[in-house]
Amino acid sequence: MKDLGHGANINSMAKEYNKNPKDIIDFSSNVNPKVISGLEKYIIEGLAECRSYPDINYTNLKNNISKYISVSQDFIIPGNGATEIIYLLMKSINKRLAILNPTFSEYERSAKLNNLEILHLNLDIENKFEVNMELIKENIDKFDSLFICNPNNPNGKVKDLTELLKLMLENNKLLIVDETFMEFVEDEEKYSLVKYIEKYENLFILKAVTKFFGMPGLRLGYGLSSNKDIIEKIYHYKEPWTINSFADTLSNYIFKDEEYISQSKNYYIQERQYMLKELRSIKNITVYDTDTNFVLIKLSTKSANDIKVQLFKEGNILIRDASNFIGLSNDYIRIAIKSHDENELLIKYMKKILGD
């Protein structure tokens, strides 16, 4: 199978270096380490539902999402992870797409597979990955849709996109925003554009359940839009029953677990500060600010692959080599923020390898 260049390649790395995959701590995968209380009970309930086909219209699931984000069910498109929605969206929009890089590679891959014309625009890497509004204005006639991730992967910084949304509306362009990691942000309500979904048809938002709720294997995400034309096209291409009974059943509980949501947000507010402080005490690296559950780092004395291999061999730690993100060199790595004990272990080995 082709290497798609994502994190979490534990098995292949373990095989190469003769390690047990279960011994590896995966800092390459950006997933909440906290587990929903009662998960086992919900899974057993979902297992009982597997005797029947899922509801082809996902009525219960959409209702649960609707209550969680305060958006009408009519504007919610559930998917087998946010990735399914990305690929369906690429089939459903006009042919010219601009992508703000560096960012998640599946935007480009899905666009290429659907023969879209891709215009690569860059975030201002030298200025903390700021959105370059002048660059977008200069190229406004060269695209029909603009794709941006907020908070952005791989640098993790959230941006106020209201000015960008205004520009897209003024020029009748579609703004596509991936808010997969938005729930990790302390001031989520301030930065999320979900509040504009019902007002503006020129806006499409991607969300994922599995990152914040710590279950990437569940494969549950959704798209939001009030653009009836795009919604109809997506459902024209969408395969039936792509969301399983486990995801549907879990949606009855996870969105209502206010304690889990609150504890997770508070944990990341505190742990981000700890990680940034400790990482910045290490020599020869640049640590970028983050608002989510991962940190981007630029190395000065080692390549990304060298430190990835060294951490794996010496500490059973897997990090993300970020050099394959468009616009980043082989000096960049990305690490997830995991449990405090695991984070301490990572810091220990990074100091050992890089010096403190």
C-alpha positions as CSV (number, residue, x, y, z in Angstrom):
1,M,0.0,0.0,0.0
2,K,1.2,3.5,-0.8
3,D,2.6,5.5,2.2
4,L,0.2,8.5,2.6
5,G,2.6,10.3,4.8
6,H,0.5,10.5,8.0
7,G,1.5,9.8,11.6
8,A,0.8,6.6,13.6
9,N,2.9,4.3,11.5
10,I,3.7,2.3,14.6
11,N,3.6,-1.2,13.1
12,S,6.0,-0.5,10.2
13,M,8.5,1.3,12.5
14,A,8.2,-1.5,15.1
15,K,8.9,-4.2,12.5
16,E,11.9,-2.2,11.1
17,Y,13.5,-1.9,14.5
18,N,12.4,-5.2,16.0
19,K,10.1,-3.7,18.7
20,N,6.7,-4.7,20.0
21,P,4.1,-2.2,18.8
22,K,2.4,-2.3,22.2
23,D,5.5,-0.9,23.8
24,I,5.5,2.2,21.7
25,I,4.2,5.6,22.9
26,D,2.7,7.3,19.9
27,F,3.3,11.0,19.9
28,S,2.7,11.2,16.1
29,S,-1.1,10.8,16.5
30,N,-3.0,13.8,17.8
31,V,-5.7,12.2,19.9
32,N,-7.0,13.0,23.4
33,P,-5.6,10.4,25.9
34,K,-8.6,10.7,28.1
35,V,-11.3,8.0,27.8
36,I,-15.0,8.6,28.0
37,S,-16.5,7.1,31.2
38,G,-18.8,4.1,30.5
39,L,-17.2,3.4,27.1
40,E,-17.3,-0.3,27.5
41,K,-21.0,-0.3,28.2
42,Y,-21.7,1.9,25.2
43,I,-19.7,-0.4,23.0
44,I,-21.7,-3.4,24.1
45,E,-24.9,-1.5,23.4
46,G,-23.6,-0.7,19.9
47,L,-22.7,-4.3,19.4
48,A,-26.3,-5.3,20.0
49,E,-27.4,-2.8,17.3
50,C,-25.0,-4.4,14.8
51,R,-27.7,-7.0,14.1
52,S,-29.5,-4.4,12.0
53,Y,-28.5,-1.9,9.3
54,P,-27.8,1.6,10.6
55,D,-30.4,4.2,9.8
56,I,-29.6,5.2,6.2
57,N,-30.6,8.8,7.0
58,Y,-28.7,8.9,10.3
59,T,-31.7,10.7,12.0
60,N,-30.6,10.0,15.6
61,L,-27.0,10.8,14.9
62,K,-27.8,14.1,13.2
63,N,-30.1,15.0,16.1
64,N,-27.4,14.4,18.6
65,I,-24.9,16.5,16.7
66,S,-27.5,19.2,16.2
67,K,-28.0,19.5,19.9
68,Y,-24.2,19.5,20.5
69,I,-23.4,22.4,18.2
70,S,-26.7,24.2,18.0
71,V,-27.1,23.8,14.2
72,S,-30.1,22.5,12.3
73,Q,-30.1,18.9,11.3
74,D,-30.7,20.0,7.7
75,F,-27.2,21.4,7.6
76,I,-25.3,18.4,9.0
77,I,-23.7,15.7,6.8
78,P,-22.3,12.8,8.9
79,G,-19.3,10.9,7.6
80,N,-17.0,8.0,8.2
81,G,-14.5,10.4,9.8
82,A,-14.0,13.9,8.5
83,T,-11.9,12.4,5.7
84,E,-15.0,10.9,4.0
85,I,-16.5,14.4,4.0
86,I,-13.4,15.9,2.5
87,Y,-13.4,13.4,-0.4
88,L,-17.1,13.9,-1.0
89,L,-16.7,17.7,-0.9
90,M,-14.0,17.5,-3.6
91,K,-16.6,15.9,-5.9
92,S,-19.1,18.6,-5.2
93,I,-17.4,21.9,-5.6
94,N,-16.2,24.0,-8.6
95,K,-12.9,23.1,-10.2
96,R,-10.5,25.7,-8.9
97,L,-9.4,25.2,-5.3
98,A,-6.8,27.1,-3.3
99,I,-5.2,25.5,-0.3
100,L,-3.3,27.3,2.5
101,N,-0.1,25.4,3.3
102,P,1.5,23.8,5.2
103,T,-1.5,21.7,6.1
104,F,-3.2,18.3,6.1
105,S,-2.2,16.4,2.9
106,E,-5.6,14.8,2.3
107,Y,-7.0,18.2,1.0
108,E,-4.5,18.1,-1.9
109,R,-4.8,14.3,-2.5
110,S,-8.6,14.3,-2.6
111,A,-8.6,17.4,-4.9
112,K,-6.1,15.7,-7.3
113,L,-8.1,12.5,-7.4
114,N,-11.1,14.6,-8.5
115,N,-9.2,16.5,-11.1
116,L,-9.5,19.9,-9.4
117,E,-7.1,22.7,-10.4
118,I,-5.1,23.4,-7.2
119,L,-3.6,26.7,-6.3
120,H,-1.1,26.4,-3.4
121,L,-0.9,29.5,-1.2
122,N,1.3,29.8,1.8
123,L,0.7,30.8,5.3
124,D,3.4,33.2,6.5
125,I,5.8,30.7,8.1
126,E,8.3,33.5,9.1
127,N,5.5,35.3,10.9
128,K,4.1,32.5,13.1
129,F,2.0,31.0,10.2
130,E,-0.2,34.0,9.9
131,V,-2.9,34.1,7.2
132,N,-1.5,36.3,4.4
133,M,-4.5,38.3,3.4
134,E,-2.7,40.3,0.8
135,L,-1.6,37.1,-0.9
136,I,-5.2,35.8,-1.0
137,K,-6.5,39.1,-2.4
138,E,-3.8,39.1,-5.1
139,N,-5.0,35.6,-6.2
140,I,-8.7,36.0,-5.5
141,D,-9.7,35.6,-9.2
142,K,-7.7,32.3,-9.5
143,F,-9.9,30.1,-7.3
144,D,-13.5,29.3,-6.6
145,S,-13.0,27.8,-3.1
146,L,-10.4,28.3,-0.4
147,F,-9.4,25.5,2.0
148,I,-7.9,26.4,5.4
149,C,-7.4,24.4,8.6
150,N,-8.2,26.2,11.9
151,P,-6.5,25.5,14.3
152,N,-4.0,24.6,11.6
153,N,-2.2,21.2,11.4
154,P,0.8,21.0,11.8
155,N,1.5,24.2,13.8
156,G,-1.6,24.1,16.0
157,K,-2.3,27.9,16.2
158,V,-5.9,29.1,16.0
159,K,-6.8,32.2,13.9
160,D,-9.6,34.7,13.8
161,L,-11.0,34.1,10.3
162,T,-13.8,36.6,10.3
163,E,-11.9,38.9,8.0
164,L,-11.2,36.0,5.6
165,L,-14.8,35.0,5.7
166,K,-15.9,38.5,4.8
167,L,-13.4,38.6,1.9
168,M,-14.8,35.3,0.6
169,L,-18.4,36.5,0.9
170,E,-17.6,39.8,-0.9
171,N,-16.1,37.8,-3.8
172,N,-18.7,35.0,-3.9
173,K,-16.1,32.4,-3.0
174,L,-16.6,29.3,-0.9
175,L,-14.6,29.2,2.3
176,I,-13.9,25.6,3.5
177,V,-12.7,25.4,7.1
178,D,-11.4,22.3,8.8
179,E,-12.2,22.7,12.5
180,T,-11.2,19.2,13.4
181,F,-9.1,20.4,16.4
182,M,-11.3,23.4,17.4
183,E,-12.7,21.7,20.6
184,F,-9.2,21.7,22.1
185,V,-9.1,25.5,21.9
186,E,-9.6,27.4,25.1
187,D,-11.8,30.1,23.5
188,E,-13.6,27.8,21.1
189,E,-16.7,29.9,20.7
190,K,-14.7,33.0,19.8
191,Y,-12.8,31.3,16.9
192,S,-15.2,28.7,15.5
193,L,-17.3,29.8,12.5
194,V,-20.1,27.3,13.2
195,K,-22.2,30.2,14.4
196,Y,-22.2,31.5,10.8
197,I,-23.3,28.3,9.1
198,E,-27.0,29.0,8.9
199,K,-26.4,32.6,7.8
200,Y,-23.9,32.2,5.0
201,E,-24.1,29.6,2.1
202,N,-20.5,30.4,1.2
203,L,-19.2,28.5,4.2
204,F,-18.4,24.8,4.7
205,I,-17.0,23.5,8.0
206,L,-15.5,20.1,8.7
207,K,-15.6,18.6,12.2
208,A,-14.4,15.4,13.7
209,V,-15.7,13.5,16.7
210,T,-12.7,11.1,17.1
211,K,-9.9,13.6,17.9
212,F,-11.3,15.4,20.9
213,F,-13.2,12.3,22.2
214,G,-10.1,10.1,21.8
215,M,-11.5,7.5,19.4
216,P,-9.9,7.8,16.0
217,G,-10.8,4.2,15.2
218,L,-14.5,5.0,15.6
219,R,-14.3,7.0,12.3
220,L,-17.0,9.6,12.9
221,G,-16.9,13.2,11.5
222,Y,-19.4,15.6,9.9
223,G,-19.6,18.5,7.5
224,L,-21.7,21.6,8.1
225,S,-23.2,23.8,5.3
226,S,-26.4,25.7,4.5
227,N,-25.5,25.5,0.8
228,K,-28.3,23.3,-0.6
229,D,-26.5,22.7,-3.9
230,I,-23.4,21.3,-2.2
231,I,-25.4,19.3,0.3
232,E,-27.4,17.7,-2.6
233,K,-24.2,16.9,-4.5
234,I,-22.6,15.3,-1.5
235,Y,-25.5,13.1,-0.9
236,H,-25.6,12.2,-4.6
237,Y,-22.1,10.8,-4.3
238,K,-22.2,9.5,-0.7
239,E,-22.4,5.7,-0.2
240,P,-25.1,4.4,2.1
241,W,-24.4,3.1,5.6
242,T,-20.8,4.4,5.9
243,I,-21.3,5.1,9.6
244,N,-21.5,2.0,11.9
245,S,-23.8,1.2,14.8
246,F,-21.1,1.8,17.3
247,A,-20.7,5.5,16.2
248,D,-24.4,6.0,16.1
249,T,-24.9,4.5,19.6
250,L,-22.0,6.4,21.1
251,S,-23.4,9.7,19.8
252,N,-26.2,9.2,22.4
253,Y,-23.7,9.7,25.2
254,I,-20.4,11.4,24.3
255,F,-21.9,14.8,23.3
256,K,-23.8,15.0,26.6
257,D,-20.7,14.1,28.8
258,E,-20.1,17.6,30.1
259,E,-17.6,16.4,32.7
260,Y,-15.4,14.7,30.1
261,I,-15.6,17.8,27.8
262,S,-14.8,20.2,30.6
263,Q,-12.0,18.1,32.1
264,S,-10.4,17.6,28.6
265,K,-10.4,21.3,27.8
266,N,-9.0,22.2,31.2
267,Y,-6.3,19.5,31.0
268,Y,-5.1,20.9,27.7
269,I,-5.0,24.5,28.8
270,Q,-2.7,23.5,31.6
271,E,-0.6,20.8,29.8
272,R,0.0,23.0,26.8
273,Q,1.7,25.5,29.1
274,Y,3.8,22.8,30.7
275,M,4.9,21.4,27.4
276,L,5.8,24.7,25.9
277,K,7.8,25.7,28.9
278,E,9.7,22.5,29.1
279,L,10.3,22.2,25.4
280,R,11.6,25.8,25.3
281,S,14.2,24.9,27.9
282,I,15.9,22.6,25.4
283,K,18.7,24.1,23.3
284,N,18.8,24.2,19.5
285,I,15.1,24.1,18.8
286,T,12.3,26.6,18.0
287,V,8.9,25.8,19.6
288,Y,5.8,27.3,18.1
289,D,2.8,28.5,20.1
290,T,-0.1,26.2,19.9
291,D,-3.8,26.3,20.9
292,T,-4.5,22.6,20.4
293,N,-3.2,19.1,21.3
294,F,0.1,19.1,19.4
295,V,3.3,21.2,19.0
296,L,5.4,22.0,16.0
297,I,9.1,22.2,16.5
298,K,12.0,23.3,14.3
299,L,15.3,21.7,14.9
300,S,18.7,23.4,14.5
301,T,21.2,20.6,14.8
302,K,19.5,17.4,13.7
303,S,17.2,16.4,10.9
304,A,13.6,15.4,11.6
305,N,14.2,11.8,10.5
306,D,17.4,11.5,12.7
307,I,15.6,12.5,15.9
308,K,12.5,10.5,15.0
309,V,14.7,7.3,14.7
310,Q,16.7,8.1,17.8
311,L,13.7,8.7,20.0
312,F,12.1,5.5,18.6
313,K,15.2,3.3,19.2
314,E,16.2,4.8,22.6
315,G,12.8,5.7,24.2
316,N,10.2,3.6,22.3
317,I,8.7,7.0,21.4
318,L,7.2,7.8,17.9
319,I,7.0,11.4,16.8
320,R,5.8,12.9,13.5
321,D,8.4,13.8,10.9
322,A,6.8,17.0,9.5
323,S,9.1,17.5,6.6
324,N,6.5,16.2,4.1
325,F,4.1,19.1,4.8
326,I,4.2,21.5,1.9
327,G,6.4,24.4,2.8
328,L,8.3,22.7,5.6
329,S,11.9,21.5,5.5
330,N,13.4,18.4,7.0
331,D,14.1,20.5,10.2
332,Y,10.5,20.2,11.4
333,I,8.8,17.7,13.8
334,R,5.4,17.6,15.4
335,I,4.6,16.0,18.7
336,A,1.2,15.3,20.3
337,I,0.4,16.3,23.9
338,K,-0.5,13.2,25.7
339,S,-0.8,12.2,29.4
340,H,1.4,14.1,31.8
341,D,3.6,11.1,32.5
342,E,4.1,10.3,28.9
343,N,4.9,14.0,28.2
344,E,7.5,13.9,31.0
345,L,9.1,10.9,29.4
346,L,9.2,12.6,26.0
347,I,10.8,15.7,27.5
348,K,13.4,13.6,29.3
349,Y,14.5,11.8,26.1
350,M,14.5,15.0,24.0
351,K,16.7,16.7,26.6
352,K,19.0,13.6,26.6
353,I,19.3,13.7,22.8
354,L,19.4,17.4,22.2
355,G,20.8,18.7,25.4
356,D,19.2,21.0,27.9
